[in-house]
Amino acid sequence: MLSFIYGIVLTGIVYGLVQVCRPGIALYRHLQAAQRTGLPFKVIPFPPGLFSFFAFQVLRKLRLLEPGTKLHKLLNMGRPDGYGLHEEMGDVFLTVSPSGLTMIVADPKVAMSVNAKRSAFPKPPNTGAIINIYGRNVINTDGDVWRFHRRVTGPVFSERIHSDVWREGMRQAEFMLQSWTPISSTAVRAGSIGNDLLRLGLNVITGSAYATPLTWSSNPPCAVQTTLSYRESMEQVTAHLMPIFLTPHWALRLARKGSTWGKAWQAYTAFGGYMKGMLEREREKVASPDEENLITVLLRAQAEQDEKLGRTMSESEVMGNMFIMLFAGHETTANTLHYALLCLALHQDVQDTLLREIDSIFDRASKEGRSRLDYEKDFTRARWAFATMYETTRVYTPTGMTNKWTASDQTISFNGQAHVIPQGTRISVNGFGIHFNPKVWGTDAKVWNPSRWLVSDGRSPAFTPPDSRSASPLPTPSYEKQAFLSSPPSSPGFSQFTTNEKHSSDFLDAPPTPRTPHFLSDQRPPSPALSISSAAGTSQGILKPAPGTFLPFSEGSRACSGKKFATVEFVVVIFTLLRHRRVQLAEGCSEEWARKVMSGRKPGGITLQPPEDIPLLFTTR
């Protein structure tokens, strides 16, 4: 009997030792695997990905994580916030933890290779699970299921819907202007511009893609009783994503009203009710091919079996796709508009040039007998607006990390050498790092300067961004440095752009640039993104970056299907807001304070947002 007890105790001790040693054993095995790749690596004590993201957000929200501390650097090791770590480790390096290897990429060629090979580098298991709260969707699925979701949702982003986006964007921008507080006969103050742009973005996508036009304060139909407005429910879902994702729904349902979990459940049910209300209203309509929108195609997919997958779309998948298109589709564009307006307020010279372009486009429309701009005629006449958007998304990338993994051992080529990356390695394509990589965008990569997007021939007009496909809205790390808005070095301007006489009816007299584009300056060496040998300018005078160098919409088969949707919305909103006005910081807001705010990020946000409002003033010009 005594020997039996000893045996039980000894077995327990051995089991405990094995469990205690298991992480160490795993770390040793992963270290050996990292050494075999031939890439530089660093050891971190915890897994990157969701764990690092949640820990980072919770600690920042509790004000327990200060930028620049050792813990901050460790948590950022698996999710770099720019190019800083690559300066130490190189453009491709590994992190090693007890959970495995992660390869972090800030090299354009490696990024292009990873993004192009969907089967070799699929999404990791559970990636994007936090946005799976209503159901699986086109963002967080892969393989045959993703192709099914893509076949259903992709065709919605057509020219017809872009025309609707133009009209709805103009309408909502006018509503927003009317909602702001006049402080004089010539000025209005936008005190909460971030929240207003989020409302605008939500209303634009709801009115165009969901065929439910809203006024500034109206709501779509709701299938449940709630005191939350449509905008409030989305705002609260976004604020409570972590408790909604981490807590079982039965526990949320039982939570006390007014508590964090109670508010999370109220927001979750309210926004779900609004989506169901729009679905039920669409079901009652008589179907019409001319009125196809995202809801109609999802309802059709729920009713008709997909030939390739052999099943219909489930109710939760319909809800999941409705949610992700609303969530990702409104927030990223709203944040880009927010940062663009702040940058224009800080760079009045760039704003002057943009305003001249806006005036010239409206003058052209007036000569054609139109008092309002038209998508088909006027969208492709913009150029500085495109440059402003692209430069803003480069510096303030809404979702800068794209996560993949190796389904089997994969060989990558980096700096002329082949490296075998073992199966199960997590791949983080660091869009932030690529956008701030001086070997890609030059030594002034951290400077916001739209003129870098203008090519040397100076041809003005029509640039239509190419259609592409859908990307994952993965969490973005914070920006801690404050150099992004420093003024670029002055360089001599050049003469006003000329037009091509052969196609003069399609061209505008473009305003002169405030400074020479960076890739034309003798002070700047050629780079993979900007050199003529590896990148081109469109016939309309906008830089077309080399593959792998510009990733705010990702690239490859999983690139963002809403890229042109977002561009159309951005252009028409900027044109409407600045038609008769210019933007500047409100009284009492210093440039130094604004730059400091813009160098941080809102804690808990999935996409990059300023941590607090910077009031703006729109004055009549």
C-alpha positions as CSV (number, residue, x, y, z in Angstrom):
1,M,0.0,0.0,0.0
2,L,2.8,2.4,0.9
3,S,4.6,1.7,-2.4
4,F,1.4,2.4,-4.2
5,I,1.1,5.8,-2.5
6,Y,4.8,6.5,-3.3
7,G,4.1,5.6,-6.9
8,I,1.2,8.0,-7.1
9,V,3.2,10.8,-5.5
10,L,6.2,10.1,-7.8
11,T,4.0,10.0,-10.8
12,G,2.5,13.4,-9.8
13,I,5.9,14.9,-9.3
14,V,7.1,13.7,-12.7
15,Y,3.9,14.9,-14.4
16,G,4.3,18.3,-12.7
17,L,8.0,18.6,-13.8
18,V,7.1,17.7,-17.4
19,Q,4.4,20.4,-17.4
20,V,6.7,22.9,-15.9
21,C,9.5,22.0,-18.4
22,R,7.2,21.7,-21.4
23,P,7.5,25.4,-22.4
24,G,11.3,25.2,-22.0
25,I,11.5,22.1,-24.1
26,A,9.3,23.7,-26.8
27,L,11.4,26.8,-26.7
28,Y,14.6,24.8,-27.2
29,R,13.1,23.0,-30.2
30,H,11.9,26.3,-31.7
31,L,15.4,27.8,-31.2
32,Q,17.0,25.0,-33.1
33,A,14.4,25.5,-35.9
34,A,15.2,29.2,-36.0
35,Q,18.9,28.6,-36.2
36,R,18.4,26.3,-39.2
37,T,16.6,29.1,-41.2
38,G,19.8,31.3,-41.2
39,L,17.7,34.4,-40.4
40,P,18.4,36.6,-37.4
41,F,16.0,36.0,-34.5
42,K,15.1,37.2,-31.0
43,V,13.6,35.2,-28.1
44,I,10.4,36.6,-26.5
45,P,8.7,35.0,-23.4
46,F,5.1,35.0,-24.7
47,P,3.4,34.3,-28.0
48,P,2.8,37.1,-30.4
49,G,-0.6,37.6,-32.1
50,L,-3.8,37.8,-30.1
51,F,-2.1,37.4,-26.7
52,S,0.3,40.3,-27.3
53,F,-2.5,42.4,-28.8
54,F,-4.9,41.9,-25.8
55,A,-2.1,42.4,-23.3
56,F,-1.0,45.5,-25.0
57,Q,-4.5,47.0,-25.2
58,V,-5.4,46.1,-21.6
59,L,-2.2,47.5,-20.2
60,R,-2.4,50.7,-22.2
61,K,-6.0,51.2,-21.2
62,L,-5.1,50.8,-17.5
63,R,-2.2,53.2,-18.1
64,L,0.3,50.5,-17.0
65,L,2.3,50.5,-20.2
66,E,4.6,53.4,-21.0
67,P,6.1,53.8,-24.5
68,G,9.8,53.0,-24.6
69,T,9.8,50.7,-21.5
70,K,11.2,47.1,-21.7
71,L,7.7,45.6,-21.4
72,H,6.4,47.9,-24.2
73,K,9.3,46.8,-26.5
74,L,8.7,43.1,-25.7
75,L,5.0,43.3,-26.4
76,N,5.8,45.1,-29.7
77,M,8.4,42.5,-30.7
78,G,5.7,40.4,-32.3
79,R,3.8,43.4,-33.7
80,P,6.4,46.1,-34.6
81,D,5.0,49.7,-34.7
82,G,7.0,50.9,-37.6
83,Y,10.6,50.3,-38.8
84,G,12.4,50.6,-35.6
85,L,13.0,46.9,-34.8
86,H,14.0,46.3,-38.4
87,E,16.8,48.8,-38.0
88,E,18.2,46.5,-35.4
89,M,17.2,43.1,-36.7
90,G,17.0,43.5,-40.5
91,D,14.1,43.6,-42.9
92,V,13.2,40.0,-42.3
93,F,13.7,38.4,-38.9
94,L,12.2,35.8,-36.5
95,T,10.8,35.9,-33.0
96,V,11.0,32.7,-31.0
97,S,8.6,31.9,-28.2
98,P,7.4,28.7,-26.5
99,S,4.4,28.8,-28.9
100,G,6.6,28.8,-32.1
101,L,8.3,31.0,-34.7
102,T,7.0,34.2,-36.2
103,M,8.7,35.7,-39.3
104,I,8.3,39.5,-39.4
105,V,8.7,41.0,-42.9
106,A,9.5,44.6,-44.0
107,D,11.1,43.6,-47.3
108,P,8.9,44.3,-50.3
109,K,10.0,41.3,-52.4
110,V,9.4,38.9,-49.6
111,A,6.1,40.6,-48.8
112,M,5.0,40.3,-52.4
113,S,5.9,36.6,-52.5
114,V,4.0,35.8,-49.3
115,N,0.9,37.8,-50.4
116,A,0.9,36.2,-53.9
117,K,1.0,32.5,-52.7
118,R,-2.3,32.0,-51.0
119,S,-2.1,28.2,-50.7
120,A,1.5,28.2,-49.5
121,F,0.9,31.1,-47.0
122,P,-2.7,30.9,-45.9
123,K,-4.2,32.7,-42.9
124,P,-3.3,31.2,-39.5
125,P,-5.9,29.4,-37.6
126,N,-8.2,31.8,-35.6
127,T,-6.8,34.9,-37.3
128,G,-9.4,37.6,-37.1
129,A,-11.4,35.6,-34.6
130,I,-12.2,38.9,-32.7
131,I,-14.3,40.1,-35.7
132,N,-16.1,36.8,-35.8
133,I,-18.6,37.9,-33.1
134,Y,-21.7,37.6,-35.4
135,G,-20.4,34.8,-37.7
136,R,-17.7,33.8,-40.1
137,N,-17.1,36.1,-43.0
138,V,-15.0,36.9,-46.0
139,I,-12.3,38.4,-43.8
140,N,-11.6,35.5,-41.4
141,T,-12.2,32.5,-43.6
142,D,-9.8,30.7,-45.9
143,G,-9.7,28.0,-48.6
144,D,-13.0,27.0,-50.2
145,V,-15.1,28.8,-47.6
146,W,-13.3,32.1,-48.3
147,R,-13.8,31.6,-52.1
148,F,-17.5,31.0,-51.5
149,H,-17.8,34.2,-49.5
150,R,-15.7,36.1,-52.0
151,R,-17.9,34.9,-54.9
152,V,-21.0,36.2,-53.1
153,T,-19.7,39.6,-51.8
154,G,-17.1,40.6,-54.4
155,P,-19.4,41.5,-57.4
156,V,-21.2,44.0,-55.2
157,F,-18.3,46.5,-55.5
158,S,-19.2,47.5,-59.0
159,E,-19.3,50.8,-60.9
160,R,-23.1,51.1,-60.1
161,I,-22.4,51.1,-56.3
162,H,-19.5,53.5,-56.7
163,S,-21.9,56.0,-58.3
164,D,-24.2,55.5,-55.2
165,V,-21.2,56.0,-52.9
166,W,-20.4,59.3,-54.7
167,R,-24.0,60.6,-54.2
168,E,-24.3,59.3,-50.6
169,G,-20.9,60.7,-49.6
170,M,-21.8,64.1,-50.9
171,R,-25.1,64.0,-49.1
172,Q,-23.6,62.9,-45.7
173,A,-20.8,65.4,-45.9
174,E,-23.4,68.2,-46.3
175,F,-25.3,66.8,-43.3
176,M,-22.1,66.8,-41.3
177,L,-21.3,70.4,-42.2
178,Q,-24.8,71.4,-41.1
179,S,-24.4,69.7,-37.7
180,W,-21.3,71.7,-36.7
181,T,-21.4,74.7,-34.5
182,P,-21.1,78.1,-36.2
183,I,-18.8,80.4,-34.2
184,S,-19.1,83.3,-36.6
185,S,-20.6,84.1,-40.0
186,T,-17.6,82.7,-41.7
187,A,-16.5,79.7,-39.6
188,V,-17.8,76.5,-38.1
189,R,-16.1,74.4,-35.4
190,A,-15.8,70.6,-35.6
191,G,-15.2,69.7,-32.0
192,S,-15.6,65.9,-32.4
193,I,-14.5,65.4,-36.0
194,G,-13.4,61.8,-35.4
195,N,-16.9,60.7,-34.2
196,D,-18.6,62.7,-36.9
197,L,-16.5,61.0,-39.6
198,L,-17.3,57.6,-38.2
199,R,-21.0,58.4,-38.4
200,L,-20.6,59.7,-41.9
201,G,-18.7,56.5,-43.0
202,L,-21.3,54.3,-41.4
203,N,-24.2,56.2,-43.1
204,V,-22.4,56.2,-46.5
205,I,-22.0,52.4,-46.6
206,T,-25.4,51.8,-45.2
207,G,-27.0,54.0,-47.8
208,S,-25.0,52.7,-50.8
209,A,-24.1,49.1,-50.1
210,Y,-27.2,48.3,-47.9
211,A,-29.7,50.4,-49.8
212,T,-30.9,52.1,-46.6
213,P,-30.3,55.9,-47.0
214,L,-30.2,57.7,-43.6
215,T,-30.3,61.3,-42.5
216,W,-27.7,62.5,-40.1
217,S,-29.8,61.4,-37.1
218,S,-32.1,58.6,-38.4
219,N,-31.8,54.9,-37.9
220,P,-32.4,51.8,-40.1
221,P,-35.2,49.4,-39.0
222,C,-34.4,47.4,-35.9
223,A,-35.7,43.9,-35.1
224,V,-35.3,44.4,-31.3
225,Q,-36.3,47.0,-28.8
226,T,-33.3,49.2,-27.9
227,T,-32.5,52.6,-26.5
228,L,-29.3,52.8,-28.6
229,S,-29.2,54.5,-31.9
230,Y,-27.6,52.8,-34.9
231,R,-24.4,54.8,-34.5
232,E,-24.3,54.3,-30.7
233,S,-24.7,50.6,-31.1
234,M,-21.8,50.4,-33.5
235,E,-19.7,52.6,-31.3
236,Q,-20.4,50.5,-28.3
237,V,-19.8,47.2,-30.1
238,T,-16.4,48.6,-31.2
239,A,-15.6,49.7,-27.6
240,H,-16.6,46.4,-26.2
241,L,-15.1,44.0,-28.8
242,M,-12.9,42.3,-26.2
243,P,-15.6,41.3,-23.7
244,I,-18.0,40.3,-26.5
245,F,-15.3,38.1,-28.0
246,L,-13.9,36.6,-24.8
247,T,-17.0,36.2,-22.7
248,P,-19.6,33.5,-23.3
249,H,-22.9,35.0,-24.5
250,W,-24.9,33.4,-21.7
251,A,-22.6,35.2,-19.2
252,L,-23.1,38.5,-21.0
253,R,-26.8,38.0,-21.0
254,L,-26.8,37.6,-17.2
255,A,-24.6,40.6,-16.6
256,R,-25.9,43.5,-14.6
257,K,-27.1,46.5,-16.7
258,G,-24.7,49.3,-16.6
259,S,-21.7,47.0,-16.1
260,T,-19.0,46.6,-18.8
261,W,-20.5,43.2,-19.7
262,G,-24.0,44.5,-19.5
263,K,-23.2,47.3,-21.9
264,A,-21.4,44.9,-24.2
265,W,-24.5,42.6,-24.4
266,Q,-26.8,45.6,-25.0
267,A,-24.6,46.9,-27.8
268,Y,-24.2,43.4,-29.3
269,T,-28.0,42.7,-29.4
270,A,-28.8,46.3,-30.6
271,F,-26.5,46.3,-33.6
272,G,-27.5,42.7,-34.4
273,G,-31.1,43.9,-34.3
274,Y,-30.4,46.7,-36.8
275,M,-28.8,44.3,-39.2
276,K,-31.7,41.9,-38.9
277,G,-34.1,44.8,-39.4
278,M,-32.4,45.6,-42.7
279,L,-32.4,41.9,-43.7
280,E,-36.1,41.5,-42.9
281,R,-37.1,44.7,-44.8
282,E,-35.1,43.5,-47.9
283,R,-36.8,40.1,-47.7
284,E,-40.2,41.8,-48.0
285,K,-39.2,43.7,-51.1
286,V,-39.8,42.5,-54.7
287,A,-36.4,41.5,-56.1
288,S,-35.1,43.7,-58.9
289,P,-31.8,43.2,-60.7
290,D,-31.3,46.9,-60.9
291,E,-31.4,47.2,-57.1
292,E,-28.8,44.6,-56.2
293,N,-26.9,45.4,-53.1
294,L,-24.9,43.6,-50.4
295,I,-28.1,42.4,-48.6
296,T,-29.8,41.0,-51.7
297,V,-26.7,39.0,-52.7
298,L,-26.4,37.6,-49.1
299,L,-30.1,36.7,-49.0
300,R,-29.7,35.0,-52.4
301,A,-26.7,33.0,-51.1
302,Q,-28.7,32.0,-48.1
303,A,-31.5,30.7,-50.4
304,E,-29.6,29.2,-53.3
305,Q,-26.9,26.4,-53.0
306,D,-23.5,27.3,-54.2
307,E,-22.4,25.0,-57.0
308,K,-18.8,24.7,-56.0
309,L,-19.1,24.5,-52.2
310,G,-22.4,22.5,-52.3
311,R,-24.2,24.4,-49.6
312,T,-26.0,27.6,-48.9
313,M,-24.7,30.5,-46.7
314,S,-25.8,30.1,-43.1
315,E,-27.7,32.7,-41.1
316,S,-24.6,33.4,-39.0
317,E,-22.5,33.8,-42.1
318,V,-24.9,36.3,-43.5
319,M,-24.8,38.3,-40.3
320,G,-21.0,37.9,-40.1
321,N,-20.6,39.4,-43.6
322,M,-23.0,42.2,-43.0
323,F,-21.1,43.1,-39.8
324,I,-17.6,43.0,-41.2
325,M,-18.5,45.1,-44.3
326,L,-20.1,47.7,-42.0
327,F,-17.4,47.6,-39.4
328,A,-14.3,47.5,-41.6
329,G,-15.9,49.5,-44.5
330,H,-16.8,52.6,-42.4
331,E,-14.0,52.8,-39.8
332,T,-10.9,52.6,-42.1
333,T,-12.2,55.3,-44.5
334,A,-13.4,57.5,-41.7
335,N,-10.0,57.3,-40.0
336,T,-8.2,58.1,-43.3
337,L,-10.4,61.1,-43.8
338,H,-9.7,62.2,-40.2
339,Y,-5.9,62.0,-40.5
340,A,-6.0,63.6,-43.9
341,L,-7.9,66.7,-42.6
342,L,-5.5,67.0,-39.7
343,C,-2.5,66.8,-42.0
344,L,-4.0,69.4,-44.3
345,A,-4.6,71.7,-41.3
346,L,-0.9,71.3,-40.4
347,H,0.3,71.7,-44.0
348,Q,-1.4,74.8,-45.4
349,D,0.8,74.8,-48.5
350,V,-0.4,71.3,-49.6
351,Q,-4.0,72.4,-48.8
352,D,-3.6,75.4,-51.1
353,T,-2.7,73.2,-54.0
354,L,-5.5,70.8,-53.2
355,L,-8.0,73.7,-53.1
356,R,-6.9,74.9,-56.5
357,E,-7.6,71.5,-57.9
358,I,-11.0,71.4,-56.3
359,D,-11.8,74.9,-57.7
360,S,-10.7,73.8,-61.2
361,I,-12.9,70.7,-61.1
362,F,-15.9,72.7,-60.0
363,D,-15.2,75.4,-62.6
364,R,-15.0,72.7,-65.3
365,A,-18.4,71.3,-64.1
366,S,-19.9,74.8,-64.2
367,K,-18.8,75.3,-67.8
368,E,-20.5,72.0,-68.6
369,G,-23.7,73.4,-67.1
370,R,-23.6,71.5,-63.8
371,S,-23.8,72.9,-60.3
372,R,-23.0,69.6,-58.6
373,L,-20.2,67.1,-59.3
374,D,-20.9,63.8,-61.0
375,Y,-19.1,60.5,-60.4
376,E,-18.8,59.5,-64.0
377,K,-17.5,62.9,-65.1
378,D,-15.5,64.3,-62.2
379,F,-14.0,61.5,-60.1
380,T,-11.2,60.8,-62.6
381,R,-10.4,64.5,-62.8
382,A,-8.9,64.5,-59.3
383,R,-5.2,63.9,-58.8
384,W,-4.1,65.8,-55.7
385,A,-7.0,64.2,-53.8
386,F,-5.7,60.8,-54.8
387,A,-2.2,61.7,-53.8
388,T,-3.5,63.0,-50.4
389,M,-5.4,59.8,-49.7
390,Y,-2.5,57.5,-50.7
391,E,0.1,59.4,-48.7
392,T,-2.3,59.5,-45.7
393,T,-2.8,55.7,-45.9
394,R,0.9,55.2,-46.3
395,V,1.9,57.2,-43.1
396,Y,-1.3,56.4,-41.1
397,T,-2.0,52.9,-42.3
398,P,-5.4,51.8,-40.8
399,T,-4.5,48.1,-40.5
400,G,-0.8,47.6,-41.0
401,M,-0.1,44.0,-40.2
402,T,-1.2,41.1,-42.5
403,N,-0.8,37.7,-40.8
404,K,-0.1,34.4,-42.7
405,W,1.5,31.1,-41.8
406,T,3.4,28.3,-43.6
407,A,1.1,25.4,-44.4
408,S,4.3,23.4,-45.1
409,D,8.0,24.1,-45.3
410,Q,8.5,27.1,-47.6
411,T,11.6,28.6,-49.1
412,I,11.9,32.4,-49.4
413,S,14.6,34.4,-51.1
414,F,16.0,37.3,-49.1
415,N,19.2,39.3,-49.9
416,G,20.2,36.7,-52.5
417,Q,20.0,33.8,-50.2
418,A,17.4,31.0,-49.8
419,H,15.9,30.4,-46.4
420,V,13.7,27.4,-45.6
421,I,10.9,28.5,-43.2
422,P,9.5,25.5,-41.3
423,Q,5.8,24.5,-41.4
424,G,3.6,26.3,-38.8
425,T,5.7,29.5,-38.8
426,R,3.5,32.6,-38.4
427,I,4.3,35.3,-41.0
428,S,3.6,38.9,-40.1
429,V,3.9,41.2,-43.2
430,N,4.7,44.5,-41.5
431,G,3.0,47.2,-43.7
432,F,4.0,49.8,-41.2
433,G,7.7,48.8,-41.5
434,I,7.6,48.7,-45.3
435,H,6.0,52.2,-45.4
436,F,8.7,53.6,-43.2
437,N,11.5,51.6,-44.6
438,P,14.1,54.2,-45.9
439,K,15.3,51.7,-48.5
440,V,11.8,51.7,-50.0
441,W,10.5,55.2,-49.5
442,G,13.7,57.2,-48.9
443,T,15.2,58.8,-45.9
444,D,12.1,61.0,-45.5
445,A,9.8,58.0,-45.3
446,K,8.2,59.3,-42.1
447,V,7.3,62.6,-43.7
448,W,3.7,63.2,-44.9
449,N,4.1,64.6,-48.4
450,P,1.5,63.9,-51.1
451,S,3.8,65.3,-53.8
452,R,5.9,62.1,-53.7
453,W,3.0,60.5,-55.6
454,L,3.3,62.8,-58.7
455,V,5.3,61.4,-61.6
456,S,7.8,63.4,-63.8
457,D,5.8,63.8,-67.0
458,G,3.2,66.0,-65.1
459,R,0.2,64.7,-67.0
460,S,-2.8,65.7,-65.0
461,P,-6.0,63.9,-64.8
462,A,-7.9,60.7,-64.8
463,F,-6.6,58.1,-62.4
464,T,-9.0,55.4,-61.4
465,P,-7.6,53.1,-58.7
466,P,-7.7,49.5,-59.9
467,D,-10.3,47.1,-58.4
468,S,-8.9,44.6,-55.9
469,R,-10.1,42.2,-53.3
470,S,-10.6,41.8,-49.6
471,A,-8.1,42.1,-46.8
472,S,-8.1,41.2,-43.1
473,P,-8.8,44.0,-40.6
474,L,-6.1,42.9,-38.2
475,P,-5.0,45.0,-35.2
476,T,-2.4,47.7,-35.8
477,P,0.3,48.6,-33.3
478,S,0.6,52.1,-31.9
479,Y,2.8,54.8,-33.3
480,E,4.9,56.3,-30.5
481,K,7.3,58.5,-32.5
482,Q,6.4,62.0,-33.4
483,A,8.4,62.6,-36.6
484,F,5.7,61.8,-39.1
485,L,4.5,65.3,-39.6
486,S,7.7,67.2,-39.7
487,S,8.0,69.5,-42.7
488,P,9.8,68.0,-45.7
489,P,12.9,69.7,-46.9
490,S,12.2,72.4,-49.4
491,S,13.2,71.9,-53.0
492,P,12.7,74.0,-56.1
493,G,9.2,73.8,-57.6
494,F,8.7,73.2,-61.3
495,S,6.5,74.7,-63.9
496,Q,2.8,74.1,-64.2
497,F,1.9,70.8,-65.6
498,T,1.0,70.7,-69.3
499,T,-1.8,68.7,-70.9
500,N,-1.8,66.2,-73.7
501,E,-3.4,68.1,-76.6
502,K,-4.5,64.8,-78.2
503,H,-6.8,64.2,-75.3
504,S,-7.3,67.7,-74.0
505,S,-11.0,67.3,-73.4
506,D,-10.3,64.8,-70.7
507,F,-7.6,66.8,-69.0
508,L,-7.5,69.6,-66.4
509,D,-5.0,72.4,-66.0
510,A,-3.3,71.0,-62.9
511,P,-2.0,73.4,-60.3
512,P,1.8,73.5,-59.8
513,T,3.2,71.3,-57.1
514,P,4.4,73.1,-53.9
515,R,7.8,71.3,-54.2
516,T,9.5,68.8,-56.5
517,P,8.3,65.2,-56.0
518,H,10.9,63.4,-53.9
519,F,11.7,60.8,-56.5
520,L,12.8,63.6,-58.9
521,S,15.1,65.3,-56.4
522,D,18.8,64.8,-56.9
523,Q,19.1,64.6,-53.1
524,R,17.3,61.3,-53.0
525,P,18.7,58.0,-54.3
526,P,16.5,55.6,-56.3
527,S,14.4,53.2,-54.2
528,P,12.4,50.0,-55.0
529,A,9.1,52.0,-54.6
530,L,10.0,55.1,-56.5
531,S,12.7,54.3,-59.1
532,I,11.6,54.2,-62.8
533,S,13.1,50.8,-63.2
534,S,10.9,49.1,-60.6
535,A,7.8,51.3,-60.5
536,A,5.7,53.3,-62.9
537,G,3.5,56.3,-63.1
538,T,0.0,55.9,-64.5
539,S,-0.8,57.9,-67.6
540,Q,-2.6,60.2,-65.3
541,G,0.4,61.3,-63.4
542,I,0.1,59.2,-60.2
543,L,2.9,56.9,-59.0
544,K,2.1,53.2,-59.2
545,P,4.3,51.7,-56.5
546,A,6.3,48.5,-57.1
547,P,4.6,45.4,-55.8
548,G,5.1,44.9,-52.1
549,T,5.9,48.5,-51.3
550,F,2.4,50.0,-50.6
551,L,0.1,47.8,-48.5
552,P,-2.7,49.8,-46.8
553,F,-5.2,47.7,-48.9
554,S,-2.9,44.6,-48.8
555,E,-2.3,43.0,-52.2
556,G,-2.6,39.7,-54.0
557,S,-5.8,37.6,-54.0
558,R,-6.8,38.8,-50.5
559,A,-6.4,42.5,-51.3
560,C,-9.2,44.8,-50.3
561,S,-12.3,44.6,-52.5
562,G,-13.4,48.0,-51.1
563,K,-10.4,50.0,-52.3
564,K,-12.2,51.9,-55.0
565,F,-15.2,52.3,-52.7
566,A,-13.0,53.9,-50.1
567,T,-11.3,56.1,-52.7
568,V,-14.6,57.4,-54.2
569,E,-15.9,58.2,-50.7
570,F,-12.7,60.0,-49.7
571,V,-12.6,62.2,-52.8
572,V,-16.2,63.3,-52.7
573,V,-16.2,64.0,-49.0
574,I,-13.0,66.1,-49.3
575,F,-14.4,67.9,-52.3
576,T,-17.7,68.7,-50.5
577,L,-16.0,69.8,-47.2
578,L,-13.5,72.1,-48.9
579,R,-15.6,73.4,-51.8
580,H,-16.1,76.8,-50.1
581,R,-13.9,76.3,-47.0
582,R,-10.4,75.6,-45.8
583,V,-9.5,73.7,-42.7
584,Q,-7.2,74.7,-39.8
585,L,-6.6,73.8,-36.2
586,A,-9.3,75.4,-33.9
587,E,-8.3,78.3,-31.6
588,G,-6.3,77.1,-28.6
589,C,-4.9,74.0,-30.4
590,S,-1.1,74.2,-31.0
591,E,0.7,72.4,-33.8
592,E,3.0,70.8,-31.2
593,W,0.0,69.4,-29.3
594,A,-1.7,68.2,-32.4
595,R,1.4,66.4,-33.6
596,K,1.8,64.8,-30.2
597,V,-1.8,63.5,-30.3
598,M,-1.4,62.2,-33.8
599,S,1.7,60.3,-32.8
600,G,-0.3,58.1,-30.5
601,R,-3.3,55.8,-31.0
602,K,-6.6,55.2,-29.4
603,P,-6.3,52.3,-26.8
604,G,-8.4,49.2,-27.7
605,G,-8.9,50.3,-31.3
606,I,-8.7,47.6,-34.0
607,T,-7.8,50.3,-36.6
608,L,-5.4,53.2,-36.1
609,Q,-7.2,56.2,-34.6
610,P,-6.0,59.4,-32.8
611,P,-6.3,58.9,-29.0
612,E,-8.3,62.1,-28.6
613,D,-10.1,64.7,-30.6
614,I,-8.3,67.6,-32.2
615,P,-10.9,70.3,-32.8
616,L,-10.8,71.8,-36.3
617,L,-12.1,75.0,-37.8
618,F,-13.6,75.3,-41.3
619,T,-13.5,78.8,-42.5
620,T,-15.1,80.3,-45.5
621,R,-12.7,81.2,-48.3
